[in-house]
Amino acid sequence: MCAHAQGKFFEFSAAMYALEKSKDGLAVSDAERGTVAQGAGVPNLGAFNTCLAANTYAKQVYEDRAEGNRLNVPGTPSIFLDGQRLDGKNVYPTKEVFQKFLESYINAQK
């Protein structure tokens, strides 16, 4: 959320997933998050680090997590369409296949 506030959510998110995967379950430090933010192009690292240190979005994140638990969302990313969760990993193995599905869905709604 701190990266999102500076317009770099997707860049930061992708880099964080890669870091977390490489750490194989070990904790990620705020210093590492700052390094990832810099690599992801977050423009104001001072504001990013302050945001992290102050837990600026902690309430929102905990509320979102609680809602996900309530809805039995297994993790991220999870995709819902018309209130139903799509199992993208097994059903839509590539971005292109998923994009074709969405396009056909949208055309069917017209």
N, C-alpha and C positions, 0 to 999 in steps of 0.2 A: 504494500500500500504506500510505503514511503517513496518507492520508485514510481508508482502510478501517479502520485501527486505531481511528479515532474515529467510526466508523459513517457515514461520508459518502463511501463509494466512488463510488456511482452519480452523486451530485450533482457531485462533483469531476471524475469521468471525463467526464461530458457537457460540463462547462464547459471542460475542457482540450482536448477534441476541437474545440470551437468556436474556442478561441483558436488552436490549431495550424492550423486551416483558414484563419483570418483572417491568419495570419502567412505563409502561402503558402511553407512550407518553411524559413523562418528559425528559428533556435534559440529555444527558450523558456528564459528565465532562472529561477533559483530565486526571485528577487523576484517575477516574474510568477506563478510557481506559488503563492507566498504570497498574492498578490492574488486569484487564482482560488479558493484554499482559503477565504479570508475570504468571498468572494461565495457560495461553495457551502455556507457554514454550518459549516465545521469549527470545533468549539467551542474547541479549545486551539491557537491559532496558534503559540505558543511551542514546544509539543511537536511540532507539524507541522514547523516550520522546523528544529528540532534533529534530527528524524528524517531530513529531507532532507540536511542538512549532514553527518550521520554515516553516510549511505548504509546505514541500518539494514536495509533489505530488498534491498540490491544482490545478494547471493548468491542469494536466492530468485528474484528477477527474471531473473538470468542463467541460472539452472537452468531456469526456465519457458520462457525464450526458446530455449534449446538443445533442450528437449523439443519445442517447437513446430516448430523447424527439422527435427528428426528425423522428425516426423510430417507434414512438408510443409504445415504450417498457413500460409496466405498472409498472415494478419494478424488484427487484431481489429476487430470481434468475429467469432469463428468459432463455429459451432454444430455439435456432434456429437450424433448420436442412434444408439444401438446401434452405436457404433464407426464410423459413417459421417458424413463431413462433409456438412452441408446447405448448399447454395448459397443462402442466404437472400436475398441482394440480387436475384437474378434469379427465383427460384422463389417467394419469400414477400415480395412488395414492401411489404407493410404489416404493422404489428403485429397487426391484426385477422385478416388472412389466416393469419399464422403461428400465432396463438392457436387458430384453428379447426382448423388442421392438428394441433396438439398435442393438443387435446381429442379429436379423432377417433382419434389414435394411442393415447392413454391408454385410451379406451373399447374399442378393438380388443384391447388387452392383457388386459382383464378376463375 
